[in-house]
Amino acid sequence: SSLRSITVPASITAIGYSAFSNCSSLQSIAVPAFIATIGYGVFFGCSSLRSIAGPASITAIGAYAFHNCSSLRSITVPASITAIGYSAFSNCSSLQSIAIPASVITIEEEAYSACNSLHGVVILTSVSTVRASAFKGCISLQYLRQFDCD
């Protein structure tokens, strides 16, 4: 519970099921260049997590990966991501804005639900599927803009 920061070794290629869940003191993490997947519930309940530096190699963010990371203010979704999992960022109550890159094809159900401080979302037209309730309960949402990626 006193773990404040993590630097994942370069030899690691995936962060698996609930690896750091409920590490309530964790504030930051540096992810190496070869990580392809942030799995199910990896940072679930890391309520002090403020930032994550994600490499361009990540292709998927799993279900509940950042659920209830209430101190997470912003995240840069790498341009390699193709899917944002079910409830991946739900209940991230400090998250203020997000930009979904052209590589994303699917935003799963409740991916950003209950992000109470989320005021802006930019999605490129390459996103073909935004599942039901992806932004449910985002009470501060002022705009959701879609841009052509050409």
KAGIUR-V413013 format. One record per residue. N is the residue number from 0. RES is the residue in three letters. PHI is phi as a letter, one per 40 degrees, with the letter a starting at -180 (NA if undefined). OMEGA is omega in whole degrees, 0 to 359 (NA if undefined). D_CENTER is the distance of its C-alpha to the mean C-alpha in Angstrom with 1 decimal. Layout:
n/res/phi/omega/d_center
N/RES/PHI/OMEGA/D_CENTER
N/RES/PHI/OMEGA/D_CENTER
This chain:
n/res/phi/omega/d_center
0/SER/NA/179/22.0
1/SER/c/179/23.0
2/LEU/c/184/20.5
3/ARG/b/179/19.1
4/SER/a/182/17.7
5/ILE/b/168/17.1
6/THR/b/182/17.9
7/VAL/c/181/17.4
8/PRO/d/182/20.6
9/ALA/c/181/20.9
10/SER/c/181/22.5
11/ILE/c/180/19.4
12/THR/b/178/17.9
13/ALA/a/174/15.4
14/ILE/b/191/13.8
15/GLY/c/186/15.0
16/TYR/d/173/15.2
17/SER/f/185/14.4
18/ALA/d/182/15.4
19/PHE/b/184/14.6
20/SER/c/178/14.2
21/ASN/g/170/16.0
22/CYS/c/191/16.7
23/SER/c/179/17.2
24/SER/c/182/18.5
25/LEU/c/183/15.8
26/GLN/b/181/15.0
27/SER/a/178/13.7
28/ILE/a/174/13.1
29/ALA/b/184/14.3
30/VAL/b/182/13.4
31/PRO/c/187/16.4
32/ALA/c/187/17.0
33/PHE/b/178/17.6
34/ILE/c/180/14.5
35/ALA/b/186/13.9
36/THR/b/167/11.7
37/ILE/b/191/9.2
38/GLY/c/183/11.0
39/TYR/d/171/11.5
40/GLY/g/186/10.9
41/VAL/d/181/10.8
42/PHE/b/180/9.7
43/PHE/d/174/10.8
44/GLY/g/175/12.9
45/CYS/c/192/12.6
46/SER/c/178/13.8
47/SER/b/182/14.8
48/LEU/c/183/11.7
49/ARG/b/184/11.9
50/SER/a/174/10.4
51/ILE/a/176/9.2
52/ALA/c/184/11.1
53/GLY/b/181/9.8
54/PRO/c/180/12.8
55/ALA/c/183/13.8
56/SER/c/183/14.6
57/ILE/c/180/11.2
58/THR/b/182/11.9
59/ALA/a/172/9.7
60/ILE/b/187/6.6
61/GLY/c/178/8.8
62/ALA/d/177/9.6
63/TYR/f/185/8.9
64/ALA/d/181/6.9
65/PHE/b/181/5.8
66/HIS/d/176/8.5
67/ASN/g/172/10.9
68/CYS/c/192/9.6
69/SER/c/178/12.1
70/SER/c/181/12.7
71/LEU/c/184/9.4
72/ARG/c/180/10.8
73/SER/a/175/9.0
74/ILE/a/174/6.6
75/THR/c/180/8.3
76/VAL/c/182/7.0
77/PRO/d/183/9.9
78/ALA/c/180/12.8
79/SER/c/183/13.2
80/ILE/c/176/10.3
81/THR/b/181/12.3
82/ALA/a/174/10.4
83/ILE/b/191/7.3
84/GLY/c/179/8.6
85/TYR/d/175/10.5
86/SER/f/186/9.2
87/ALA/d/181/5.7
88/PHE/b/183/5.0
89/SER/c/178/8.8
90/ASN/g/171/11.1
91/CYS/c/193/9.2
92/SER/c/178/12.6
93/SER/b/181/12.6
94/LEU/c/187/9.9
95/GLN/b/180/12.4
96/SER/a/179/11.5
97/ILE/a/173/9.3
98/ALA/b/181/10.9
99/ILE/c/184/10.3
100/PRO/c/182/12.4
101/ALA/c/182/15.5
102/SER/c/183/14.5
103/VAL/c/178/12.3
104/ILE/b/185/14.8
105/THR/b/169/13.3
106/ILE/b/186/10.8
107/GLU/c/180/11.7
108/GLU/d/175/13.4
109/GLU/f/182/11.9
110/ALA/d/181/8.3
111/TYR/b/183/8.4
112/SER/c/177/11.8
113/ALA/g/172/13.5
114/CYS/c/191/11.5
115/ASN/c/181/15.1
116/SER/c/182/14.8
117/LEU/c/182/12.9
118/HIS/b/180/15.9
119/GLY/a/179/15.0
120/VAL/b/175/13.2
121/VAL/b/181/14.4
122/ILE/b/176/14.4
123/LEU/c/184/16.8
124/THR/c/178/19.5
125/SER/c/177/18.5
126/VAL/c/185/15.9
127/SER/c/183/18.4
128/THR/b/170/16.9
129/VAL/b/185/15.1
130/ARG/c/181/15.8
131/ALA/d/174/17.6
132/SER/g/181/16.0
133/ALA/d/181/12.6
134/PHE/b/182/13.2
135/LYS/c/175/15.8
136/GLY/g/176/16.8
137/CYS/c/191/15.2
138/ILE/c/179/18.7
139/SER/c/184/18.3
140/LEU/c/181/17.1
141/GLN/b/179/19.8
142/TYR/a/172/18.9
143/LEU/b/185/17.1
144/ARG/b/177/18.6
145/GLN/b/181/19.0
146/PHE/b/174/20.5
147/ASP/c/184/22.4
148/CYS/c/178/21.2
149/ASP/c/NA/24.9
